[in-house]
Amino acid sequence: MRHPDPQKHRVLFRIGLVTVVASFPLGYGGLVLFAVLAATRQNHEWLYGGVACYALSWVLMGIGFWLGGRPAYDYARHFWHLRERRRKLFHLRRTRAERRGQAKI
């Protein structure tokens, strides 16, 4: 959603970005939470709550894309790829340090 006023457009972009980012933990966290509840209570009907949370997260993501537009999607995707690269880099550094430590022994 592009607004003619640049200040309002920035606000909509931020709200859209926050809703897109918040939809991931809501969806997957809700699935995990209700799966644990279903397992502990031994009642499969708790899983419907997990499905509802997951569906709500998709609705929230859709609203975020509508508010933030394509720039919010691109920014979230760029941030996710940076996070993945950083995680791989830390893993590589840790394994190299372990190899060097083992080679000295």
Secondary structure by P-SEA (a helix, b strand, c coil): cccccaaaaaaaaaaaaaaaaaaaaaaaaaaaaaaaaaaaaccccaaaaaaaaaaaaaaaaaaaaaaacaaaaaaaaaaaaaaaaaaaaaaaaaaaaaaaaaaac
